[in-house]
Amino acid sequence: MTRRLALLALLAVATVAPAAFAFSHAVYTTTSQTDVTATTDDVGSWLSLYSQSTDPQGLTGYAVARQQTGVAPPCATGQNAGLSLAMGTMRTNNTSYTFNQVFTFVTPTKYPDGSITQATVTASLVADAATGLQPILDVRFAAVGATGGNASLTVSAGQKRQANVRLRLNSASTPLGTVLRPHVLITVTYTGSATAYYVYDVPLQVTTGSW
């Protein structure tokens, strides 16, 4: 009798076991990480911007800020993405002011793409965000030491040019002491390039005054 009960017990275990270890529908995935290094040109590979203090050739004669007393500092400071312009004070009576050789730009001795022999440098203007006023008449590129110039210039590798800036504020209602902060965008393009990929954003500051 004891042997018969033991056999029944084993059969019961055999019957329950499959249910106790039912198949799981869980899905397991694994991931791995692969590091890929990618490099690309920035605008500094195609064009360098300089002020008098950063000019690699020691060029002098950069335009100075307009101020009533004391020794006026150069308008431009810094270089490349760190270049900024402080033009001093100007009247709001529609008088125009010309600043020659505010900053310079230099193209590399060889462009990053060996098939490119010329690139076009273009200046465009963004008004002061707070007031909507645009005190910059134009920014023109010319040979070093020259006046006038063009807002867009095609240059080959290894060339140096200067930027001449004209300002005018024709809003007499602007309170004296108002600081305007427009921007100059310097864009580099070449055949087959994206239209606005290589861009410097150069901030400019000018204060409204009575003289």
GISULSUL-V97253 format. One record per residue. N is the residue number from 1. PHI is phi in degrees with one decimal (* if undefined). PSI is psi in radians with two decimals (none if undefined). D_CENTER is the distance of its C-alpha to the mean C-alpha in whole Angstrom. Layout:
BEGIN
n->(N/N)
phi->(PHI/PHI)
psi->(PSI/PSI)
d_center->(D_CENTER/D_CENTER)
END
This chain:
BEGIN
n->(1/2/3/4/5/6/7/8/9/10/11/12/13/14/15/16/17/18/19/20/21/22/23/24/25/26/27/28/29/30/31/32/33/34/35/36/37/38/39/40/41/42/43/44/45/46/47/48/49/50/51/52/53/54/55/56/57/58/59/60/61/62/63/64/65/66/67/68/69/70/71/72/73/74/75/76/77/78/79/80/81/82/83/84/85/86/87/88/89/90/91/92/93/94/95/96/97/98/99/100/101/102/103/104/105/106/107/108/109/110/111/112/113/114/115/116/117/118/119/120/121/122/123/124/125/126/127/128/129/130/131/132/133/134/135/136/137/138/139/140/141/142/143/144/145/146/147/148/149/150/151/152/153/154/155/156/157/158/159/160/161/162/163/164/165/166/167/168/169/170/171/172/173/174/175/176/177/178/179/180/181/182/183/184/185/186/187/188/189/190/191/192/193/194/195/196/197/198/199/200/201/202/203/204/205/206/207/208/209/210/211)
phi->(*/-61.8/-62.2/-67.2/-65.9/-63.4/-65.6/-63.6/-63.6/-64.0/-64.1/-63.0/-62.0/-64.2/-75.0/-80.8/-54.4/-60.0/-69.0/-68.4/-115.1/-67.4/-67.3/-93.3/-95.8/-65.5/-113.8/-111.1/-125.0/-127.1/-128.8/-136.7/-110.8/-120.2/-85.5/-120.3/-96.6/-128.8/-126.3/-149.6/-75.6/-115.8/-61.9/-65.2/-74.5/-109.4/-157.6/-119.9/-109.5/-134.0/-105.0/-63.1/-73.6/-113.0/-60.3/-67.2/-97.4/71.7/-62.6/-112.8/86.9/-67.4/-60.3/-108.4/-67.3/-90.0/-140.8/-77.4/-134.8/79.8/-86.7/-75.9/-80.6/-59.1/-63.3/-95.4/-134.8/80.6/-155.0/48.2/-65.8/-94.6/-72.2/-142.3/-124.0/-124.1/-91.9/92.6/-116.9/-139.3/-76.4/-103.8/-106.3/74.7/-78.2/-99.4/-127.6/-110.0/-120.3/-91.2/56.6/-69.2/-147.1/-122.9/-132.9/-132.6/-89.3/-66.8/-64.1/-148.5/-69.6/-55.5/-93.8/-61.8/-82.3/-94.5/-111.2/-141.2/-134.6/-108.4/-107.5/-128.0/-107.0/-131.8/-119.9/-122.7/-70.3/-61.0/-67.9/-73.5/-110.6/79.2/-81.3/-123.5/-78.1/-87.8/-73.6/-167.0/-124.5/-124.1/-100.6/-147.6/-62.8/-59.2/93.5/-100.7/-102.8/66.9/110.9/-132.1/-73.7/-136.6/-141.2/-97.7/-131.8/-90.1/-67.5/73.4/-111.9/-123.0/-136.3/-116.1/-108.9/-107.8/-119.1/-117.0/-120.6/-160.7/-122.5/-108.7/-111.3/-69.0/-81.5/-71.1/-58.7/-61.9/87.4/-71.0/-97.1/-101.3/-130.1/-77.6/-131.8/-113.7/-99.0/-107.5/-112.5/-111.5/-133.0/-150.7/-56.8/88.6/-86.6/-66.3/-61.5/-131.3/-90.4/-98.0/-136.6/-102.4/-107.7/-103.5/-74.5/-127.4/-127.2/-145.3/-112.6/-77.0/-142.8/-112.6/-137.4)
psi->(-0.72/-0.75/-0.66/-0.71/-0.67/-0.70/-0.70/-0.67/-0.72/-0.69/-0.67/-0.75/-0.74/-0.56/-0.64/-0.54/-0.80/-0.65/-0.62/-0.49/0.97/2.71/2.35/2.45/0.17/2.53/2.25/2.30/2.72/2.64/2.73/2.70/2.29/2.16/2.20/2.17/2.22/2.48/2.68/2.80/2.65/3.09/-0.48/-0.33/-0.34/-0.41/2.43/2.39/2.42/2.61/3.13/-0.68/-0.30/0.00/2.08/-0.33/0.02/0.39/2.39/-3.04/0.24/2.59/2.51/2.75/2.70/1.95/2.72/-0.63/2.86/3.13/2.05/2.37/2.84/2.55/-0.71/2.47/2.72/-2.94/2.81/-2.25/-0.28/0.10/2.36/2.73/2.25/1.91/-0.13/-2.44/2.47/2.68/2.80/0.49/0.48/0.23/2.39/2.57/2.31/2.26/1.88/2.50/0.95/-0.80/2.95/2.82/2.63/2.32/2.66/2.82/-0.42/2.30/2.64/-0.63/1.96/-0.32/-0.18/2.21/-0.28/2.58/2.69/2.23/2.21/2.43/2.29/2.81/2.49/2.23/2.88/2.20/-0.61/-0.66/-0.32/0.02/2.57/1.67/-0.17/2.07/-0.88/2.81/2.12/2.49/2.39/2.97/2.65/2.21/-0.08/2.79/3.08/-2.37/-2.86/2.62/-0.27/2.31/2.31/2.19/2.63/3.11/2.62/0.50/2.59/2.31/2.85/2.77/2.22/2.29/2.35/2.36/2.60/2.34/2.03/0.40/1.68/-0.24/-0.13/2.17/2.50/2.50/0.05/2.27/2.08/2.43/1.27/3.09/2.63/2.16/2.15/1.97/2.38/2.21/2.81/2.97/2.11/-0.01/2.85/2.54/-0.76/0.88/-0.80/1.76/2.35/2.38/1.87/1.96/2.49/2.46/2.35/2.52/2.39/2.41/-3.04/0.19/none)
d_center->(94/91/90/90/88/86/85/84/82/80/80/78/75/75/75/72/70/68/67/66/63/62/59/56/53/50/47/46/42/40/37/35/32/30/27/25/23/20/18/15/13/9/8/10/13/13/12/12/12/15/17/21/21/19/20/21/24/25/25/26/26/23/23/24/24/27/29/33/34/33/31/28/25/22/20/17/16/14/12/9/6/9/11/12/15/18/21/24/26/27/30/30/33/31/31/28/27/25/23/24/21/19/17/17/15/17/17/18/22/22/19/18/20/24/25/22/23/21/18/17/14/14/13/13/14/14/17/17/17/21/23/21/22/20/21/19/22/20/18/19/19/22/24/24/27/27/27/26/24/22/19/18/19/20/21/22/21/22/21/20/20/19/18/20/20/22/23/25/26/29/30/33/33/30/31/31/29/26/22/20/16/15/11/11/8/9/9/11/14/18/21/20/17/15/14/10/9/8/5/4/5/8/11/14/17/21/24/27/30/34/34)
END
